[in-house]
Amino acid sequence: MDTVILPSTLLLTLLLSVGLFFFIRASTKDRIEKAQLVSEQDEAALMSQLKEYFRSRSYRVAAVDQEQNQVTFEGFVRPSSFLAVFLTLLAFTGLACLSLVLTLLFPGSSQLFPAIVVLSPLSGLFYWKKAGRLEKVSLKVELNQNEQRSPSSVTVIAHRDELAELQRALQLKVAD
């Protein structure tokens, strides 16, 4: 019975370790999205509000294209201390489980396997080095052709979390 349980447990633990590795790697991935947002304000008021919003979030104007009515903002996104610690704890737990399974499977070499747990801080360090980066947000305010009071629309290219926060803070709706 043990001849089947331990190898299958090792296989499952290795599969979970691979999943953990890809989870840690994905924590630093760019998630840039494009969204068409609509506001009830006119273009000038909306652009002023957008500038103030990004200034308050420590972004600066990097480029302005008057012809296309487009503005690009830049800002440094700091890594999250909580996420760095969380990833380190996940890696610690995953490596401890792998160490335990290897110790049970190969009892003669059981002194070596617990040492792999010391690699867990590398996951937090990896996240910390890769997650801090210069982020760009591109805004293009669409001009309304008719004179009637109609909603202003803005095309935003940014990280998905920034898009969600922008929508929440300025009460913007996604265009249909």
Secondary structure, 3 states (H helix, E strand, C coil): CHHHHHHHHHHHHHHHHHHHHHHHHHCCCCCEEEEEEEECCCHHHHHHHHHHHHHHCCCEEEEEECCCCEEEEEEEECCCHHHHHHHHHHHHHHHHHHHHHHHHHCHHHCCCHHHHHHHCHHHHHHHHHHHCEEEEEEEEEECCCCCCCCCEEEEEEEEHHHHHHHHHHHCCEECC
